């Protein structure tokens, strides 16, 4: 992603655990991480690195008509095809706005809900979290160098230093005419040695 990640504060994960957190020593299967944005953002992408989380749900707090409203934009997104196996446990992921259930605009808080139903892993989380905004519509898009050097169709070509096309055409026609004259002269010369004042010399013909 070429855009710069937005400024945000990532809070420490909070575990959701069934039963008494003091007496129940079983590993929690759900962690919640809140990300507070410095200002309302139209989100284009959320990227992160997985660490043994199997499923991800994303909720957004959006500012609408002066009030804050929570919406779910991604539900139970699979990060590990098999929660009991290693596959996907350390992969990088990107969630784009086109994948979300609702438009992630005017977002002030992002809530990440991680689930891991397997007891194989002692801990799970996601790391290297970055949130990227949508590009501004009035921003100047990058144009490839080769495209900017092309000559516009409406712009006349620069013919400085090149000969005039009409002069070149006239010269070619003169050369063609001269060639025709030379070829005709060669044909006449080869026959003319038998010709004497417009008639053939019988003696010369008899010696050939």
C-alpha positions in Angstrom: 0.0 0.0 0.0 1.5 3.3 -1.1 -0.6 5.5 1.3 0.7 6.4 4.8 -1.0 4.6 7.7 -3.2 6.7 9.9 -2.2 7.8 13.4 -3.9 5.6 16.0 -3.7 4.2 19.5 -3.9 0.4 19.9 -5.1 -0.7 23.3 -4.0 -3.8 25.1 -6.2 -6.9 24.3 -9.0 -7.7 26.7 -9.9 -11.4 27.2 -13.5 -12.6 27.3 -13.7 -15.5 29.6 -16.7 -17.6 30.7 -16.9 -18.0 34.4 -14.8 -16.5 37.2 -11.6 -15.1 35.9 -9.9 -15.7 39.2 -11.0 -19.3 39.9 -11.2 -20.4 36.3 -7.7 -21.0 34.9 -8.7 -22.2 31.5 -7.4 -20.3 28.5 -9.8 -17.6 27.1 -11.0 -18.2 23.6 -11.7 -14.6 22.7 -9.7 -11.4 22.7 -10.9 -7.9 22.0 -8.6 -5.1 20.8 -9.8 -1.5 20.4 -8.0 0.9 18.1 -8.7 4.6 18.6 -8.1 6.8 15.5 -6.7 10.3 15.9 -9.5 11.7 13.7 -12.5 10.3 11.7 -11.1 8.2 8.8 -12.6 6.7 5.6 -10.8 3.3 5.7 -9.4 1.7 2.6 -7.4 -1.2 4.1 -6.6 -2.9 7.4 -3.4 -4.9 7.4 -1.8 -7.1 10.1 0.3 -10.2 10.9 -1.5 -13.1 12.4 -0.3 -14.9 15.5 -2.4 -18.1 16.0 -5.8 -16.3 15.8 -8.3 -18.5 13.9 -11.2 -16.0 13.2 -11.5 -12.3 13.0 -14.6 -10.1 13.4 -14.3 -6.3 12.9 -16.6 -3.7 14.3 -16.5 0.0 13.6 -17.6 3.0 15.5 -18.8 5.6 13.0 -19.7 9.2 13.5 -23.1 9.8 12.0 -25.2 13.0 12.5 -23.2 14.0 15.6 -23.6 10.6 17.3 -21.5 7.5 17.4 -22.8 4.2 16.2 -21.3 0.7 16.2 -21.6 -1.5 13.0 -20.1 -4.9 12.1 -18.1 -4.7 8.8 -16.5 -8.2 8.9 -17.8 -11.3 10.6 -15.8 -14.5 11.4 -13.2 -13.9 8.8 -11.1 -17.1 8.6 -7.3 -16.7 9.3 -6.5 -20.3 9.9 -8.2 -23.0 7.7 -7.7 -25.5 10.6 -7.5 -23.9 14.1 -5.5 -27.0 15.3 -2.8 -26.7 12.6 0.0 -24.2 11.9 -1.2 -23.1 8.4 -2.0 -19.4 8.4 -0.8 -18.8 12.0 1.9 -16.4 10.9 0.6 -15.1 7.6 0.1 -11.4 6.7 -3.4 -10.3 5.9 -5.1 -7.3 4.3 -8.8 -6.5 4.6 -10.0 -4.0 2.0 -13.1 -1.9 2.1 -14.6 -3.9 -0.8 -14.6 -6.9 1.5 -16.5 -5.2 4.2 -20.2 -5.5 4.9 -20.7 -1.7 5.3 -18.8 1.3 4.1 -16.0 2.1 6.6 -16.4 5.9 6.5 -16.1 8.5 9.3 -14.6 5.8 11.6 -13.4 6.8 15.0 -12.7 3.4 16.6 -11.9 0.0 15.2 -12.6 -3.1 17.4 -10.9 -6.4 16.5 -12.5 -9.5 18.0 -10.2 -12.6 17.7 -11.3 -16.2 18.3 -9.3 -19.3 18.7 -11.4 -22.4 19.6 -8.4 -24.7 19.7 -6.6 -25.4 23.0 -3.4 -26.2 21.1 -2.0 -22.7 21.4 -1.3 -20.9 24.7 -1.7 -17.4 23.3 -3.1 -15.8 20.1 -3.2 -12.3 18.8 -2.5 -10.2 15.7 0.5 -7.9 15.3 1.8 -5.1 13.1 -1.6 -3.5 12.7 -1.9 -0.7 10.2 -4.9 1.2 9.0 -4.8 3.0 5.7 -7.2 5.8 4.5 -8.8 6.2 1.2 -7.0 8.4 -1.3 -8.4 11.9 -1.6 -10.4 12.4 -4.8 -8.7 15.7 -5.6 -5.2 14.3 -5.1 -3.0 14.2 -8.1 -2.5 10.6 -9.3 1.0 9.5 -10.3 1.5 9.4 -14.0 4.1 7.1 -15.5 7.1 9.0 -17.0 6.7 7.3 -20.4 3.0 8.4 -20.6 3.8 12.0 -19.9 6.3 12.2 -22.8 3.8 11.1 -25.4 2.8 13.7 -28.0 -0.9 14.8 -27.7 -3.0 14.0 -30.7 -4.2 17.6 -31.1 -0.6 19.0 -30.9 1.1 19.5 -34.4 4.2 17.5 -34.9 7.5 19.4 -34.7 9.0 19.1 -38.3 12.0 21.5 -37.7 15.1 20.1 -39.4 13.1 17.9 -41.8 12.8 18.7 -45.6 9.6 20.0 -47.0 7.4 17.0 -48.1 6.4 18.7 -51.4 10.1 19.3 -52.3 10.9 15.7 -51.6 8.0 14.5 -53.7 9.0 16.7 -56.7 12.6 15.5 -56.5 11.4 11.8 -56.5 9.3 12.5 -59.6 12.2 14.1 -61.4 14.5 11.2 -60.6 11.9 8.8 -61.9 11.6 10.7 -65.2 15.3 10.8 -65.6 15.6 7.1 -65.1 13.0 6.5 -67.8 14.9 8.7 -70.2 18.2 6.9 -69.5 16.6 3.5 -70.1 15.1 4.7 -73.4 18.4 6.1 -74.5 20.2 2.8 -73.9 17.7 0.9 -76.0 18.0 3.4 -78.9 21.8 3.2 -78.8 21.8 -0.6 -79.1 19.7 -0.5 -82.3 21.2 2.7 -83.8 24.4 1.1 -85.1 22.5 -0.4 -88.0 20.6 2.8 -88.7 21.8 5.2 -91.4 19.8 8.4 -91.7 16.6 6.7 -90.8 17.0 3.5 -92.9 18.9 0.2 -92.4 22.2 -0.4 -94.2 21.9 -3.8 -95.9 25.7 -4.3 -95.9 25.9 -3.9 -92.2 23.0 -6.2 -91.6 24.7 -8.9 -93.8 27.8 -8.9 -91.7 26.0 -9.6 -88.5 
